[in-house]
Amino acid sequence: MSTITIHNKEYRIYEVTGKILESNKQRELHVYGSGGGGATYNGTGGTAPVNIQSSTTIHDEFFLIDQDGQEHSIKLKNWDVSLREGHEIQVIWVISPNQERGPYVVLNNHNLKNITTQPQIIKSIAKKHYSKNFWLSILAAVVLSFILKSFVIFLSLAIGSWFYWNKKSNEVLKELNQAIENIIN
């Protein structure tokens, strides 16, 4: 485990490396349908068009054994990684401040020389760093705009807050990405 303090908050970054003992991949298909109803009256009427959509969720599950002989069960949703028994894998996950668990963010398959990252998950972690501050500044903008009876003030403060907190969150993202890259071996 390594820890990194970013803007006064501590993140814990864990990694485990080991050989795959067993792996399993499952696809879960979801089909949704709507429409098709209709009505007639005095010989005229119509029907609603039928709309059918589907989505597939991919579940990867594998067991790896690390150099100390400890087995680890890893379950990933919508990663769709290529791995098989005997491959050496490194898995990295991040635990945010005040949290007990965190999501997987990197799978490094040493045999295939393939690193799979989840940039959206890392970005989501970084955005949460300042989310409370952002909403507090929006609340302050609302209160101030009511006191001064000016929508322009609200709009200016809200847009300014968004730009400022977005910039700060991007700084967190950059530092978090760098810390994760330093752990990939």
C-alpha positions, -999 to 999 in steps of 0.1 A, spaced: 0 0 0 11 35 -7 -5 67 5 -6 101 -13 -18 133 2 -34 155 -25 -47 189 -14 -48 179 23 -67 146 17 -51 112 19 -57 85 -7 -46 49 -2 -34 31 -33 -32 -7 -31 -18 -33 -55 -15 -70 -57 5 -90 -82 2 -127 -88 -5 -156 -111 -40 -163 -123 -53 -196 -109 -87 -196 -126 -107 -171 -146 -143 -168 -157 -160 -144 -181 -198 -140 -183 -220 -118 -204 -253 -106 -191 -278 -94 -218 -305 -70 -209 -333 -64 -233 -358 -36 -229 -390 -30 -249 -416 -3 -250 -444 9 -273 -466 -11 -295 -498 0 -278 -526 17 -296 -563 23 -300 -591 24 -326 -623 44 -326 -649 43 -354 -625 25 -377 -596 49 -373 -567 48 -349 -530 41 -345 -503 23 -327 -472 35 -310 -439 24 -326 -422 -5 -309 -388 4 -294 -364 -24 -284 -330 -18 -269 -304 -41 -254 -272 -38 -234 -246 -63 -224 -228 -63 -190 -195 -82 -190 -184 -98 -157 -148 -109 -153 -139 -129 -122 -105 -144 -115 -85 -158 -87 -48 -149 -83 -22 -161 -59 4 -136 -48 41 -143 -39 32 -149 -3 7 -176 -12 -24 -155 -5 -53 -160 -28 -73 -130 -40 -107 -130 -57 -111 -102 -82 -145 -93 -97 -146 -67 -125 -177 -53 -142 -175 -41 -179 -137 -43 -181 -136 -71 -207 -100 -80 -200 -80 -108 -217 -64 -132 -193 -61 -168 -186 -47 -193 -161 -10 -188 -155 -8 -151 -166 9 -128 -141 -14 -99 -133 -11 -67 -113 -43 -51 -100 -45 -16 -85 -73 0 -66 -77 34 -49 -94 41 -16 -106 77 -12 -104 97 20 -129 85 47 -137 54 28 -132 17 37 -132 3 1 -124 16 -33 -127 6 -70 -102 -12 -92 -85 13 -115 -58 -7 -133 -52 -43 -145 -17 -49 -158 -13 -82 -177 25 -88 -177 23 -118 -201 3 -99 -227 21 -66 -219 -13 -50 -218 -23 -23 -192 -60 -17 -189 -70 14 -170 -104 29 -161 -99 67 -166 -136 74 -159 -134 58 -125 -102 77 -117 -118 109 -128 -149 102 -107 -127 97 -76 -109 131 -84 -142 149 -89 -155 139 -55 -125 155 -39 -140 190 -42 -177 182 -47 -188 194 -12 -169 226 -17 -185 232 -51 -220 227 -37 -213 249 -7 -201 277 -31 -232 273 -52 -253 276 -20 -234 307 -11 -241 321 -46 -278 315 -42 -280 331 -8 -260 361 -20 -281 365 -51 -313 365 -30 -298 391 -6 -287 413 -35 -318 404 -56 -296 398 -87 -297 368 -109 -266 381 -127 -246 378 -95 -258 342 -90 -249 333 -126 -215 349 -123 -207 333 -90 -220 299 -102 -200 299 -134 -169 312 -116 -173 284 -89 -176 258 -115 -145 268 -133 -125 272 -101 -135 238 -86 -132 221 -120 -96 234 -122 -89 221 -87 -104 187 -94 -83 184 -125 -52 191 -104 -63 162 -81 -68 140 -112 -33 147 -125 -17 139 -92 -38 108 -87 -29 95 -122 8 102 -116 6 82 -83 -11 53 -100 14 53 -129 43 51 -103 28 19 -89 24 1 -123 53 -23 -127 
